[in-house]
Amino acid sequence: MNSRDYFKDIYKDFFGVESLNYEEEVKDDVKDIEKGSQEEMTTLFDRVNNLYVTDDSKELLKKIIEYMRKYNEKIESNYVPFNIVINVNNNDIKNKVIDILYESGRYFSYINNNDKKNFSFYDIPKDINFSSFGFIIFDKLSGFNLEDNKEQEKLLVKLKDYLNDGNKAINVICGNSEEISNFFLGREDIRNKYFDFNIEGVNPDSQDIYNYVLEHVDLNDDMKIELLDYVSRTYDDSNDYILYRDDLIKYISFNKKIPVIEEEKSIDEIFKDLNELVGLDKVKKVLHDLVDVIELKKKTSNDLKIKDINLHMVFLGNPGTGKTTIARIIASILYNLKYIKENKLIEVSSKDLVAEYVGQTAPKTNAVIEKALNGVLFIDEAYSLAVKNDNSYNAEAIATLIQAMENYRDKLVVIFAGYTKEMQDFLDSNSGIVSRIGYTLEFDDYTTLELVQIFLGMMDKSGFVVREDAIEYLKKVIDDNRNVKNFGNARFVRNIYEKTIIKHATNVKGKKQKSILKTITKDDISIDNLILN
């Protein structure tokens, strides 16, 4: 009989029922409980009641605490090893459950010592002695899969030997549902034999979030109504509620108003923005085709056997060719098609993923991934992640990204972007990334006429008129510079635009005629500090 069955049976025998109200039991049995223990139990139970975990999990936590108390007072003689899985999707709930378990184990002397240790599976020392600790937390489960099979097997043997020794310790494995499922996949013997108890987290509902925000901001009655409407329409309890509520509190505190709900655009409206972009004909074609497939899949539901669409992408192109702009439009398209839950694009580079010290890269990369969940993760200059000279940090970042791309296919779209040649070299050396890419978009350099058109569009939005002599001179400037190594395409043109405005302001100083103030001439076109090497 495993610990779970034994634990259930002793409570069935002791109370005659499997479920009970522990607060009432403590009151009824108060004469048998020392005053200090009674106060501690009441405090712990109050904290359990306030946890965002399932009702069954609350009941289980109270049973565990009560059993520790009874064992400490020698009412129970059998030591039950509490090896627990905490299945939650945010650190706040996880840490509160851990604190309750640890404080209970320490107060009722249920653990052999008070040393608590948190082990990340990204970095468990090979010579570690688990039995040195009274409370162990195993975290970052996805890191286990980064080890090769031999190292995994060694660690599993050491873990099983430790659990078999019957140490008086509490052991906790933490993660979200996917991480836990992946960790125990093919290792059901570990879960079934050792990790008998499961604490499952839940997210608060919109009313809980509304009440929490109200406690932390000062609002008039009208704003309270606006807040309730905003939370009701935008809160999704499958997301990270802590990030949602804290960002909302920060926004209201700083802006002194409730955020405006972003109205969804139709696909026609989104493609209007796309089609108004200069050039990018090949990219536009791919996106139109992609949307056609997504809409067909939605319309036909299960009638057609269309496989899941792999939307992870690679963008190949030189600087200033519109890669980031297109990534934002893709996020908007996928959001409006209900393919992702949030209209957000998280932009990062390799320095945001790779850490300086051993064991820090995977957690750093995972933090970025968690921030991007339900949206699009855009990794610029991704070729910087290429593994050279046994760079284990880069390899760790890539392995973490690959696993996220596989595990969160319905929650995350990853876009790798960079210069064509460097990106091609990076992809050629990494089959793991390539096998998970669904679309490759090539961003051609803009022609001279397209760059002029971009420049004129910037000027038009600012209210300026550009004379023909200025246009001809601009063409020459672009042609003279477009073949140099660091030519920036649209960035190059934007620099000219910004410097031209400054020079124009100087040239028309003292002028009052509006037609002169609004007209850009050849003399206004500035090329200062634009010559590239």
N, C-alpha and C positions, 0 to 999 in steps of 0.2 A: 504494500500500500504506500502511495507517495504522500508527501507532506500535505498536499492539498486535501486529499480524501480523509486523512487522519484528522486534520484540523476541522473539517466540516463535521465529522462524526463525533468528535469530543464535544462540540457545541450542541449537536443534536442530543447527545446523551445528557449533557449537563443541564440544558434548559428545556429539553423536550420539544424544541422547535429549532428550525434552521435560521430564522431571522428574528431579531429582537430590537427593542428600543434601548440602546445602551445607556442613554442618559437616565431613563427611568430605572434601569437595573442598578446603576450606581447609587441612585437615591435610595432604592429599596434595600440595598445591601451595605448602606453607609456604615453600619456598626462594624462591619468586617474590614473596612478600609481605613488605613491610617489617614489622619487629617491632611498631611502633606500630599499623599498619593491622591486623595480625593480632589484637592485643588488642582493638582497637575492633570488629572484625568479630565476634569471639567474644562480646563484651558485647552488641552489638546483636542478634545471633542469639538469645542467651539471652532477651533482652527480647521478641523476636518470639514465641518458643516459649511464653511465659507470657501472651500476649494471648488474650482471648476473641474470636477470629475463626476463620473456617473454615480447614481445612487448606490449601485452595487459596490462601486469602488469605495465610497464613503463607509458603507457597512463593513467592508473587508478591512479597511484601515482601523476602524474602531475595534473589530475583533482582534486584530493583531496587537493593538495597544493594550487591550484588556487582557490578552493572554500573557503579554510581557509582565503586566502587573501581578497576575495570579502566579506566574512562575517565580517571580521575585519574592512573593510572600509564601512560597512553597505550597500553594493551593494546587498547582499543577506541578508534576514531577518530570514530565517528558519535555525535553528541549526540542522545539520545532525550529528547523533552520529556515529562516525567512529570506529566501532568495526570490526577489521581486522584479517583475518587468513593469516599468513605468512607461506607458504608451501615451505620449502627449506630443503636441505640435508646437509648443513654445517653452522657453526656458523658465518663465515665471511660474507656471504650474509645476514643472519638474522640480525646481528648487524648493518650492513650498512643501511638496510631498516629501522630498528628501530631508528637509529640516525637521518635519514632524517625526519621521521614522528615526532619524538620528537622535533627536532629543529624547524620544521615548526609550530607545535602546540604552542610552546613557543613563537616564534617570532611574530606570528599573533594572540597571546592571545586567542587561540581557546580552551585552557584547563583552568580549574578553578584554578589550581596552578601548579607550576613547579616541584612538587614532583613526581619522577619516581620510580616505585617499580617493581622488578622482583620477581614473585611468582613461585616457583617450586611446582608442584603438589605432590611432595614427602613430602613437609613440609609446608603446608599452616596453619598458626595458626588458631585455632578454633574461637578465639575472634577477628579476624581481621575486621577492618572497611574499606571496599574497597573505600568508598566515600572520604576518606582522601587524595587520590592521584589523580593527574591529568593525569598520564600516567601509565598504568598497563600492564605488560607483563606476560602472563601465559605460563610457559615453562615446559619441562619434563612431557609431557602428560601421558606417561605410568605409572607414579607414582599414577595417579588417581585410577587405577585399583587395587592398593595394599590396598586401603581402603575397609572395609566391606560395604555392601550395605546401611546400615543405615547412615554411615558417608558420603558416596557418596551423598546420597539423601539430607542430611543437607547442604552439600557444594553447591549442585546444586540450592537448594532453596535460599540460601544466594546470590549466583551469579545472579540468575534471578531477585531477589528483587532489587539488586544493579543496574542491567541493566535497569530495569523498571523505576527506579527513575529519569532517564533522566539527570544524572550528566554530566556536561561539562568536559568530559574526553575522552581520546583515549585508547581503550582496544585492546590488541593484543594477539592472541593465536598463538604459534609457534610450529613447528614440521615438520617431514618429512611426506610424503604421507601416509605411513602406520600408523604412530602415530596419525595423524589427523583423518584418516578414522576410526580407532579403538575408538578414543575418542568420535566422533560424532555418532557412531553406536548405534542406539536405542535412540539417543538424537537429532534427526534431528530438533526437535522444537527449540532447542537452536540456532543451526546454521541458520535455515531459518528465525527465528524471529529477531535475534540479530546480528550475525556475517555475515554481508551482503557482505563484500568485501574480495577478495582473491588475494594475491600477490604470484605468483608462480615462484620459482627459476629455473634457468637452469645452467648447467655446461658449462664452456668454451670448445671450440673445440681444437683439437691438435695444430692448428696454433697459437691460443691464448697462450697455454701453452709454445710452442716453443719460441714465442716472449718474454714472461715473463722471462723465464729462461735466454735468451740471454741478457736481461737487467741487470741480476744479476751475470753473470759470464763473464770472459774474455776468448774468444776462438779464435783460428786461423781459417782460412777458411775451412781446412780439418775437424776440430772438429765440426764446425757448420753443415757441411753435415752429420757427424756421429750423431750429436744431433737430427737433423731433422728426420733421419731414425729411431733413437731409439724412439723418442716421437711418431712418426707415427705408429710404430709397437707395442708399449707397453701401450699407454695411452687409458684408457677406460673411457668415459665421464659419466658412471654410478657410478664411484667410487668417493672417496673424492679427488677432484683435488688439494686442498691445501696441503694435506699430500703428494700427488704424486710430485707436483712441488717442495715443500720445501725439501723433501728427495733427490730429484734429484740435486737440487742446492748444498746441503750439500755434497753429494757424489762427484760432479765435483770439488767443491772448495777444498776439502781435498785431493782427489786422482789425480787431474789435468788430468783427462781423462773421457771419456764417458763410462758409464757402458756397459758391454758386455751383449747382449741379451741372456737369457738362452734358449738354444735349447730344444725343447720338446723331451722327451724320448718316445719310443714306449712302449707298455705294456710289451712286452717281455724283454725289457731292464730294466724296473722297477722291474719286477719279478726276473730278474737275480740278482739284488741287494738283494731282499728279500730271494731268495732261497739260496744265499751264506751265510746267517746268520746261525749260529749254533743253532740247536734245534728249538723250537717254532713251532713244527709240527701242533698243533691244530690251532694256530693263522694263519699260512700259509694257511691251508685248508679253514678257514672262509673267508679270503681275496680273495682267488681264486674264491670261490663260489659267493662272493659279486660282483666281477668284471664281472663274467659271467651273473649275473642278470642285471647289469647296461648296459652291451653291448647288451643283448637281447632286453631290453627296447628301446635302441637307434635304433637298426636295424629295429625293427617292427613298430616304431613310434606309430601311432594310430590304427594299425591293431589288436594289442592285448590289452586287458584291464588290463594292469599291473598297480597296484596302485603306487603312488609316494613312492619312497624308503626312509624310515626313517634312516638316517645315524648317528644320535646321538649315542654315544657309552659309554660303561663303560669298563675300563680295570682293571682287578683284578689280583694282584700278588705282590710278595715280592720285596724289592729293588733289582735293578740290573738284572731284568729279561727281559729287552728289551722294556719296555712300551714306553719310549720316542722315541727310534729308530723306532719302528713300527708306532708311530704317524706321524713321519716325512715321512715315506714311504707312509702312507695312504694319506697324503696331496699331495704328488707327483702323486700318482695313480689317485686321484680324479681330480687333475688339468689337467692331460693328457687325462682324459676321458671327459673333459669340464664340469665336475659336479660342480667345483668351478672355479672362475675366476682368482685366484692368487695362486701360489705355495708357500703358507706361513703357518707356524705354530706358533701361539702365545702361549708361555708357561707361565702360571701363577700359583700362589698358593692362598690360602684363604686370605693372607695378602694383595694381590694385588686387592682384591675385596671388603673387609670389612674395613670400616673406623672407626675412634675412636669416632665420635660425631654423634648425631642425624641428620638425613637428608643428610649425606654425603655418605652413603654406596651405594645407588642406582645410583647417578651420577658417583661414582668411578667405579662401576661395568659396567655401560653403556659405560664409556670411554674405558674400556677393550674390551667390545663387539664391539664397533664401530671400534676399531683398528683391530679386528679379522675378520670383515665382508669380505666376498668373499674368506675366507680361513678356517682354522681349529683352534679352541680354545681348548687348552690342559690344563686342570685344574689338577695339581698334588696334591696328598694328599688331595683329595676333601672331604674326611670324616671330615676334620677340619671345614667344613661348617655346620656340623650337629647342629641342634638347641637344645641347652641344657639350662635348667634353665631360660626359657623365654628370650633367647638371641635374641632380636628383630633385631639386626644388621645382624646376620647370616640369619635370616628369610627374611630380606629385600633383601639380596644378592641373595638368592635362588629364591625368587619370581621374581626378575628382570631377572635372567638367564632363568627361565621357560618361561617367556613371550617372551624373545628373541628367544628361541628355537622354539617357536610356530610361531612368526611373521616373522622370517628370515630363514625358512626351506630351501629356495632355495639359500640362501646367506651365510649360516653358518653351520658348523658341530662342535658340542661340544663333547669333550671327557673328561669324569670324570675318574680319575685314582687314585689308592691307594692300600694299603694292603688289602688282601682278606677279612679278618674278619671285620676290621673296615669299609670297604666299604659296606659290606653286612649289617652291623648294620645301616649305614647311609641310604642305599636304603630302608631297611625295614621300616624306620621311615618317608620316604618321597615319598608318592604315586605320587606327582606331577612330580618328576624327573623320576620315574620308568615308568610312562605312556608315556613318551616322548623318551625313549631309544629304539633304533632299534636293536642294537647289543651289546652283552656282550662277551668280549674276556678274557679268562683265561690264564694267563701266569704262567706256572709251573716253579718251581725251576729247575735250570740246574743240570744235573747229574754231578758227578765228572769228568767223561770222557769228557763231553761237555765243562766243565770249563777248563780242560786241553787243549782242542782243541782251545778254545778262546785265551788262553794264548799263544799257539804256533802260532796262526794267528797273534797276536800282534808282537811277536818276528820276525816272517818271514817278515812282512811288514817293520820292522826296519833293516832287513838284517842279523839277528843273526841266528845261528844254536844252538839248545838246545840238550845237551847230554842226553842219556837215564837215567843216574843216577839223573840228575836234574828233569826229568819228574817224576820218581818214588817218589822222595822226595816231589815234588809239590803235587802229589796225596795224600800223607800222610798229608801234611799241610791242604789241602782242607777238607779231611775227619775229621781231628781233630777239625775243626772250623765250619763245615757246619750246625751243629745243635744248635749253640748258637743263642740267641735271635736276635741280630742285624747283622747276616750274610748277606753280600751284594751281593752274587752271582757274576755277572760279575764285579761289582764294587770292590769286594774283590780281584778278580784276577787282575784287572787293578792296584790296589794298590801294589800287589806283583810285577807285571811287572815293575812299575816305580821304586820301591825300589831296585829291582834286577839289573836294569840298573845302578843305582848309585853304588851299592855294587860291581858289575862287573868292573866298571871303576876304583874303588879303587884297586881291586884284580889284575888287569892287568897293573897297573901303572909301567912304566919302561919296559914293554914288547913291542916288535916291530913286532913279527911274526903275520901276518894277520889272520892265522887260529886260533891263541889263542885269538886275539882281538875280533873275531867274534863268539866265542864259549861260550855258557852259561853252567856252570857246577853246580853240587850240591852246591858247596861252594858259588856260586853267589846268590842262592835263598834266599832272605831276608824276614824274618818274623818280623822284628823289628816293634813294635807298632801296630801289627796286631791282637794280642790276644784280643778277644771281651768278653764282660761280659753279 
